[in-house]
Amino acid sequence: MPKVSVIIPTYNRSGYLKKAIESILSQSFEDFEILITDNASTDNTEETVKNFTDKRIKYFRNQENLGVVENHNIALRHCCGEYIHIFSDDDIMLPNCLSKKIEIINNNDDISLIHSDISIINSDDLIVNKEHWNRNRYKEKKIRDKILRNGITMKKYNFQSLFYMWNFISMPTVLVKKSVLFENGLFNQNTIYFCDWALWLKLAKNHNFYYLDSKTVLYRIHPLNIIKENTTQNELTELTIMKNEVTSNKYCTNYLISKKQIEKFQNKKLTSLLEDIKYFLHLITKYFE
């Protein structure tokens, strides 16, 4: 049984996928399996994968496109490792990514999830931004130091930040205990745009995280990974769904988005969730005093 299962759900990105696989095979830590779930790609994805001869690679092809979320969940169900590293088919894993995270999680029994800093690259593999996008969304030092400082970050602050503010976790940097993931449920099928955010929120209810202030992944921005059909209405709907999942938590029972608040957002015709979240900033201040 491998120590780590690295999942790569994919669809029609054979060129980028090849680079993603190569970057994982180049890891200094070698006790892993790579699980690739192909969501009925129409390009040469299958050929690209089968050109690799490494026996740690396992390829699964869906007979039809089952959607992004279910394709991720299928990959998770195939995992055999003690830990799962969630990865993307268009990103690049830096050589010490797995070794750093395994060392940390092996030496810290009270954490269940590790995430890290990233650099952003373009379609030509050129670094276009060396700063994690979440730092611009958490400009207040007293808040940022609770969730984005190197080391263990407490579940209380992780939960409150994810609930009231923004998703500060970059999915392709996440290493999580398999047991914890399956105890809390996989990605919510009723979410698409915020499926990762919703999952982190569930995990943050009862588990501490660890932020590794080191770049372990090159996160790619390119035209094919931009969700153009997203709208403020979609965002509000999914935001409500994911908050409804955790309303039993004592930190948020009295502060769930109400129908009146949603109507207010709709009437204002807000164009991004960031603007929506700003409405709640005053609610979180007292928790970080």
C-alpha positions as a LaTeX table, in Angstrom:
\begin{tabular}{lrrr}
\hline
Residue & $x$ (\AA) & $y$ (\AA) & $z$ (\AA) \\
\hline
Met1 & 0.00 & 0.00 & 0.00 \\
Pro2 & 1.47 & 3.38 & $-0.98$ \\
Lys3 & 1.90 & 6.12 & 1.58 \\
Val4 & 0.35 & 8.77 & $-0.68$ \\
Ser5 & $-2.29$ & 8.69 & $-3.39$ \\
Val6 & $-1.99$ & 11.58 & $-5.83$ \\
Ile7 & $-5.20$ & 12.14 & $-7.78$ \\
Ile8 & $-5.38$ & 13.87 & $-11.15$ \\
Pro9 & $-8.92$ & 14.18 & $-12.51$ \\
Thr10 & $-8.63$ & 15.22 & $-16.15$ \\
Tyr11 & $-10.51$ & 16.15 & $-19.29$ \\
Asn12 & $-9.03$ & 17.10 & $-22.67$ \\
Arg13 & $-5.73$ & 18.49 & $-21.41$ \\
Ser14 & $-3.25$ & 15.89 & $-22.64$ \\
Gly15 & $-0.46$ & 18.42 & $-23.20$ \\
Tyr16 & $-0.60$ & 19.87 & $-19.72$ \\
Leu17 & $-1.35$ & 16.44 & $-18.20$ \\
Lys18 & 1.96 & 15.06 & $-19.48$ \\
Lys19 & 3.84 & 17.81 & $-17.64$ \\
Ala20 & 1.81 & 17.25 & $-14.49$ \\
Ile21 & 2.60 & 13.53 & $-14.45$ \\
Glu22 & 6.29 & 14.15 & $-15.15$ \\
Ser23 & 6.48 & 16.56 & $-12.22$ \\
Ile24 & 5.01 & 13.97 & $-9.84$ \\
Leu25 & 7.33 & 11.24 & $-11.07$ \\
Ser26 & 10.24 & 13.59 & $-10.34$ \\
Gln27 & 9.40 & 13.84 & $-6.62$ \\
Ser28 & 12.16 & 13.18 & $-4.10$ \\
Phe29 & 9.57 & 11.19 & $-2.10$ \\
Glu30 & 8.75 & 8.05 & $-4.05$ \\
Asp31 & 6.17 & 6.06 & $-2.06$ \\
Phe32 & 3.07 & 7.11 & $-3.96$ \\
Glu33 & 0.53 & 6.11 & $-6.57$ \\
Ile34 & $-0.90$ & 8.39 & $-9.26$ \\
Leu35 & $-4.61$ & 7.97 & $-9.97$ \\
Ile36 & $-5.79$ & 9.55 & $-13.21$ \\
Thr37 & $-9.53$ & 9.64 & $-13.85$ \\
Asp38 & $-10.30$ & 10.58 & $-17.44$ \\
Asn39 & $-13.73$ & 12.17 & $-17.81$ \\
Ala40 & $-14.32$ & 10.78 & $-21.33$ \\
Ser41 & $-11.74$ & 12.98 & $-23.03$ \\
Thr42 & $-11.92$ & 13.33 & $-26.82$ \\
Asp43 & $-8.23$ & 14.16 & $-27.30$ \\
Asn44 & $-5.24$ & 11.82 & $-26.89$ \\
Thr45 & $-5.33$ & 11.75 & $-23.10$ \\
Glu46 & $-5.39$ & 7.95 & $-22.89$ \\
Glu47 & $-2.45$ & 7.61 & $-25.25$ \\
Thr48 & $-0.51$ & 10.24 & $-23.31$ \\
Val49 & $-0.98$ & 8.39 & $-20.03$ \\
Lys50 & $-0.20$ & 4.96 & $-21.45$ \\
Asn51 & 3.08 & 6.23 & $-22.87$ \\
Phe52 & 4.30 & 6.29 & $-19.27$ \\
Thr53 & 5.54 & 2.89 & $-18.11$ \\
Asp54 & 5.78 & 3.63 & $-14.39$ \\
Lys55 & 3.66 & 1.07 & $-12.53$ \\
Arg56 & 2.65 & 3.64 & $-9.92$ \\
Ile57 & 0.35 & 5.23 & $-12.51$ \\
Lys58 & $-3.23$ & 3.95 & $-12.59$ \\
Tyr59 & $-5.57$ & 5.10 & $-15.33$ \\
Phe60 & $-9.37$ & 5.03 & $-15.21$ \\
Arg61 & $-11.61$ & 6.24 & $-18.02$ \\
Asn62 & $-15.26$ & 7.15 & $-17.57$ \\
Gln63 & $-17.55$ & 5.87 & $-20.31$ \\
Glu64 & $-19.24$ & 9.26 & $-20.39$ \\
Asn65 & $-18.55$ & 12.70 & $-18.96$ \\
Leu66 & $-19.82$ & 12.65 & $-15.39$ \\
Gly67 & $-19.00$ & 16.24 & $-14.53$ \\
Val68 & $-16.03$ & 17.75 & $-12.74$ \\
Val69 & $-17.15$ & 17.00 & $-9.18$ \\
Glu70 & $-18.02$ & 13.34 & $-9.69$ \\
Asn71 & $-14.78$ & 12.80 & $-11.60$ \\
His72 & $-12.89$ & 14.06 & $-8.54$ \\
Asn73 & $-14.90$ & 11.79 & $-6.24$ \\
Ile74 & $-14.24$ & 8.76 & $-8.45$ \\
Ala75 & $-10.53$ & 9.44 & $-8.16$ \\
Leu76 & $-10.81$ & 9.70 & $-4.38$ \\
Arg77 & $-12.65$ & 6.39 & $-4.14$ \\
His78 & $-9.79$ & 4.64 & $-5.94$ \\
Cys79 & $-7.18$ & 5.87 & $-3.45$ \\
Cys80 & $-5.24$ & 3.30 & $-1.43$ \\
Gly81 & $-2.78$ & 5.59 & 0.36 \\
Glu82 & $-2.84$ & 6.77 & 3.94 \\
Tyr83 & $-2.74$ & 10.33 & 2.62 \\
Ile84 & $-4.27$ & 11.90 & $-0.46$ \\
His85 & $-2.70$ & 14.72 & $-2.44$ \\
Ile86 & $-5.27$ & 16.44 & $-4.63$ \\
Phe87 & $-3.70$ & 17.69 & $-7.84$ \\
Ser88 & $-4.73$ & 19.32 & $-11.12$ \\
Asp89 & $-4.04$ & 18.15 & $-14.64$ \\
Asp90 & $-2.56$ & 21.50 & $-15.70$ \\
Asp91 & $-0.27$ & 22.29 & $-12.75$ \\
Ile92 & 3.32 & 21.36 & $-11.90$ \\
Met93 & 4.45 & 19.83 & $-8.62$ \\
Leu94 & 7.83 & 21.02 & $-7.42$ \\
Pro95 & 10.37 & 18.26 & $-6.55$ \\
Asn96 & 10.14 & 18.40 & $-2.74$ \\
Cys97 & 6.39 & 18.93 & $-2.50$ \\
Leu98 & 5.51 & 15.49 & $-1.16$ \\
Ser99 & 8.58 & 15.03 & 1.03 \\
Lys100 & 8.01 & 18.32 & 2.86 \\
Lys101 & 4.35 & 17.61 & 3.52 \\
Ile102 & 4.84 & 14.00 & 4.58 \\
Glu103 & 7.51 & 15.01 & 7.06 \\
Ile104 & 5.22 & 17.63 & 8.57 \\
Ile105 & 2.10 & 15.49 & 8.84 \\
Asn106 & 4.06 & 12.53 & 10.25 \\
Asn107 & 5.39 & 14.75 & 13.04 \\
Asn108 & 2.11 & 16.51 & 13.88 \\
Asp109 & $-0.68$ & 14.20 & 15.01 \\
Asp110 & $-3.09$ & 17.08 & 15.57 \\
Ile111 & $-3.30$ & 18.19 & 11.93 \\
Ser112 & $-5.35$ & 16.60 & 9.16 \\
Leu113 & $-4.65$ & 18.80 & 6.16 \\
Ile114 & $-1.63$ & 20.63 & 4.78 \\
His115 & $-1.69$ & 23.33 & 2.13 \\
Ser116 & 1.02 & 25.64 & 0.91 \\
Asp117 & 2.16 & 28.67 & $-0.99$ \\
Ile118 & 2.26 & 28.66 & $-4.80$ \\
Ser119 & 3.73 & 30.47 & $-7.75$ \\
Ile120 & 1.46 & 31.24 & $-10.69$ \\
Ile121 & 2.54 & 30.31 & $-14.20$ \\
Asn122 & 1.07 & 30.88 & $-17.64$ \\
Ser123 & 0.49 & 28.50 & $-20.54$ \\
Asp124 & 4.20 & 28.73 & $-21.46$ \\
Asp125 & 5.38 & 27.69 & $-17.96$ \\
Leu126 & 6.59 & 31.21 & $-17.19$ \\
Ile127 & 6.09 & 32.49 & $-13.66$ \\
Val128 & 3.80 & 35.51 & $-13.80$ \\
Asn129 & 3.19 & 35.94 & $-10.07$ \\
Lys130 & 5.23 & 34.71 & $-7.12$ \\
Glu131 & 2.60 & 35.68 & $-4.57$ \\
His132 & $-0.27$ & 33.47 & $-3.52$ \\
Trp133 & $-3.61$ & 34.98 & $-4.55$ \\
Asn134 & $-4.99$ & 34.61 & $-1.02$ \\
Arg135 & $-2.61$ & 37.20 & 0.39 \\
Asn136 & $-4.40$ & 39.94 & $-1.53$ \\
Arg137 & $-7.73$ & 38.85 & $-0.05$ \\
Tyr138 & $-6.46$ & 38.77 & 3.53 \\
Lys139 & $-4.72$ & 42.10 & 3.85 \\
Glu140 & $-5.38$ & 42.53 & 7.57 \\
Lys141 & $-2.32$ & 41.19 & 9.36 \\
Lys142 & $-4.16$ & 39.98 & 12.45 \\
Ile143 & $-6.38$ & 37.79 & 10.28 \\
Arg144 & $-3.65$ & 36.67 & 7.90 \\
Asp145 & $-1.40$ & 35.63 & 10.78 \\
Lys146 & $-4.11$ & 33.30 & 12.09 \\
Ile147 & $-4.46$ & 31.29 & 8.88 \\
Leu148 & $-1.49$ & 32.04 & 6.60 \\
Arg149 & 1.49 & 31.86 & 8.89 \\
Asn150 & 3.87 & 28.93 & 8.61 \\
Gly151 & 2.76 & 26.20 & 11.00 \\
Ile152 & $-0.40$ & 24.80 & 12.54 \\
Thr153 & $-3.53$ & 26.89 & 12.05 \\
Met154 & $-6.33$ & 26.25 & 14.50 \\
Lys155 & $-9.68$ & 24.90 & 13.35 \\
Lys156 & $-11.58$ & 27.80 & 14.91 \\
Tyr157 & $-9.84$ & 30.43 & 12.79 \\
Asn158 & $-9.78$ & 28.29 & 9.66 \\
Phe159 & $-13.50$ & 27.70 & 9.94 \\
Gln160 & $-14.40$ & 31.31 & 10.64 \\
Ser161 & $-12.27$ & 32.59 & 7.76 \\
Leu162 & $-13.69$ & 30.06 & 5.30 \\
Phe163 & $-17.24$ & 30.71 & 6.48 \\
Tyr164 & $-17.23$ & 34.49 & 6.64 \\
Met165 & $-14.60$ & 35.49 & 4.13 \\
Trp166 & $-12.88$ & 33.62 & 1.33 \\
Asn167 & $-11.31$ & 30.33 & 0.28 \\
Phe168 & $-7.65$ & 30.73 & 1.22 \\
Ile169 & $-6.62$ & 27.17 & 0.26 \\
Ser170 & $-5.21$ & 26.35 & $-3.16$ \\
Met171 & $-6.58$ & 22.89 & $-4.00$ \\
Pro172 & $-3.56$ & 21.43 & $-5.89$ \\
Thr173 & $-1.39$ & 22.03 & $-2.80$ \\
Val174 & $-3.58$ & 19.99 & $-0.46$ \\
Leu175 & $-2.39$ & 16.84 & 1.29 \\
Val176 & $-5.08$ & 15.38 & 3.54 \\
Lys177 & $-5.54$ & 12.27 & 5.67 \\
Lys178 & $-7.68$ & 9.81 & 3.76 \\
Ser179 & $-9.52$ & 8.71 & 6.90 \\
Val180 & $-10.53$ & 12.29 & 7.72 \\
Leu181 & $-11.66$ & 12.98 & 4.18 \\
Phe182 & $-13.94$ & 9.97 & 4.03 \\
Glu183 & $-15.33$ & 10.57 & 7.52 \\
Asn184 & $-16.48$ & 14.04 & 6.46 \\
Gly185 & $-17.75$ & 13.20 & 2.99 \\
Leu186 & $-16.23$ & 13.90 & $-0.39$ \\
Phe187 & $-16.88$ & 16.81 & $-2.76$ \\
Asn188 & $-20.51$ & 17.99 & $-2.69$ \\
Gln189 & $-22.25$ & 17.18 & $-5.98$ \\
Asn190 & $-24.46$ & 20.24 & $-5.55$ \\
Thr191 & $-21.46$ & 22.53 & $-5.87$ \\
Ile192 & $-19.25$ & 23.06 & $-8.91$ \\
Tyr193 & $-17.50$ & 26.41 & $-8.65$ \\
Phe194 & $-16.94$ & 26.13 & $-4.88$ \\
Cys195 & $-16.69$ & 22.35 & $-4.44$ \\
Asp196 & $-13.20$ & 22.63 & $-2.93$ \\
Trp197 & $-14.17$ & 25.53 & $-0.67$ \\
Ala198 & $-17.18$ & 23.58 & 0.60 \\
Leu199 & $-14.99$ & 20.59 & 1.42 \\
Trp200 & $-12.41$ & 22.64 & 3.33 \\
Leu201 & $-15.22$ & 24.24 & 5.31 \\
Lys202 & $-16.52$ & 20.83 & 6.39 \\
Leu203 & $-13.05$ & 19.67 & 7.40 \\
Ala204 & $-12.31$ & 22.89 & 9.29 \\
Lys205 & $-15.18$ & 22.24 & 11.69 \\
Asn206 & $-13.23$ & 19.60 & 13.58 \\
His207 & $-9.67$ & 19.56 & 12.31 \\
Asn208 & $-6.58$ & 21.74 & 12.47 \\
Phe209 & $-4.72$ & 22.57 & 9.27 \\
Tyr210 & $-1.09$ & 23.35 & 8.55 \\
Tyr211 & 0.04 & 26.14 & 6.25 \\
Leu212 & 3.43 & 25.50 & 4.68 \\
Asp213 & 4.84 & 28.89 & 3.77 \\
Ser214 & 6.89 & 27.44 & 0.95 \\
Lys215 & 6.11 & 27.10 & $-2.74$ \\
Thr216 & 5.36 & 23.48 & $-3.57$ \\
Val217 & 3.25 & 23.88 & $-6.71$ \\
Leu218 & 3.28 & 25.94 & $-9.88$ \\
Tyr219 & $-0.37$ & 26.89 & $-10.38$ \\
Arg220 & $-1.24$ & 27.42 & $-14.01$ \\
Ile221 & $-3.53$ & 30.17 & $-15.31$ \\
His222 & $-4.63$ & 29.76 & $-18.92$ \\
Pro223 & $-7.78$ & 30.34 & $-21.02$ \\
Leu224 & $-9.05$ & 26.77 & $-20.63$ \\
Asn225 & $-9.22$ & 26.85 & $-16.83$ \\
Ile226 & $-11.36$ & 29.96 & $-16.51$ \\
Ile227 & $-15.01$ & 29.24 & $-15.69$ \\
Lys228 & $-16.74$ & 31.69 & $-17.98$ \\
Glu229 & $-20.30$ & 30.60 & $-17.28$ \\
Asn230 & $-20.13$ & 31.47 & $-13.61$ \\
Thr231 & $-22.47$ & 34.18 & $-12.34$ \\
Thr232 & $-23.13$ & 35.93 & $-9.06$ \\
Gln233 & $-26.36$ & 33.94 & $-8.76$ \\
Asn234 & $-24.46$ & 30.67 & $-9.11$ \\
Glu235 & $-21.97$ & 31.80 & $-6.50$ \\
Leu236 & $-24.68$ & 32.82 & $-4.04$ \\
Thr237 & $-26.52$ & 29.54 & $-4.51$ \\
Glu238 & $-23.43$ & 27.47 & $-3.86$ \\
Leu239 & $-22.37$ & 29.68 & $-0.98$ \\
Thr240 & $-25.71$ & 29.01 & 0.69 \\
Ile241 & $-25.49$ & 25.26 & $-0.01$ \\
Met242 & $-22.06$ & 24.92 & 1.54 \\
Lys243 & $-23.00$ & 26.99 & 4.59 \\
Asn244 & $-26.15$ & 24.95 & 5.12 \\
Glu245 & $-23.92$ & 21.87 & 5.42 \\
Val246 & $-22.21$ & 23.26 & 8.50 \\
Thr247 & $-24.93$ & 25.24 & 10.26 \\
Ser248 & $-24.85$ & 22.92 & 13.25 \\
Asn249 & $-21.46$ & 24.38 & 14.11 \\
Lys250 & $-21.65$ & 26.66 & 17.13 \\
Tyr251 & $-19.56$ & 29.36 & 15.42 \\
Cys252 & $-22.00$ & 30.06 & 12.64 \\
Thr253 & $-25.55$ & 29.10 & 13.61 \\
Asn254 & $-26.61$ & 32.72 & 14.05 \\
Tyr255 & $-24.80$ & 34.11 & 11.04 \\
Leu256 & $-25.89$ & 32.01 & 8.07 \\
Ile257 & $-26.72$ & 34.02 & 4.96 \\
Ser258 & $-30.43$ & 34.77 & 5.11 \\
Lys259 & $-32.87$ & 35.01 & 2.22 \\
Lys260 & $-33.08$ & 38.75 & 2.79 \\
Gln261 & $-29.33$ & 39.06 & 2.49 \\
Ile262 & $-29.33$ & 37.05 & $-0.73$ \\
Glu263 & $-32.08$ & 39.29 & $-2.11$ \\
Lys264 & $-30.00$ & 42.29 & $-1.17$ \\
Phe265 & $-27.05$ & 40.91 & $-3.09$ \\
Gln266 & $-29.24$ & 40.17 & $-6.10$ \\
Asn267 & $-30.80$ & 43.62 & $-6.08$ \\
Lys268 & $-27.38$ & 45.21 & $-6.04$ \\
Lys269 & $-26.41$ & 43.05 & $-9.04$ \\
Leu270 & $-23.01$ & 42.31 & $-7.56$ \\
Thr271 & $-20.56$ & 40.96 & $-10.09$ \\
Ser272 & $-18.23$ & 38.91 & $-7.92$ \\
Leu273 & $-18.31$ & 36.88 & $-4.76$ \\
Leu274 & $-15.52$ & 39.00 & $-3.34$ \\
Glu275 & $-17.94$ & 41.90 & $-3.21$ \\
Asp276 & $-20.50$ & 39.65 & $-1.57$ \\
Ile277 & $-18.08$ & 38.52 & 1.09 \\
Lys278 & $-17.16$ & 42.09 & 2.00 \\
Tyr279 & $-20.66$ & 42.42 & 3.40 \\
Phe280 & $-19.65$ & 39.96 & 6.15 \\
Leu281 & $-16.31$ & 41.43 & 7.12 \\
His282 & $-17.76$ & 43.24 & 10.11 \\
Leu283 & $-19.02$ & 39.91 & 11.50 \\
Ile284 & $-15.62$ & 38.30 & 11.69 \\
Thr285 & $-13.65$ & 41.13 & 13.30 \\
Lys286 & $-14.56$ & 40.24 & 16.88 \\
Tyr287 & $-13.30$ & 36.69 & 16.48 \\
Phe288 & $-9.76$ & 37.85 & 15.80 \\
Glu289 & $-9.42$ & 40.39 & 18.54 \\
\hline
\end{tabular}
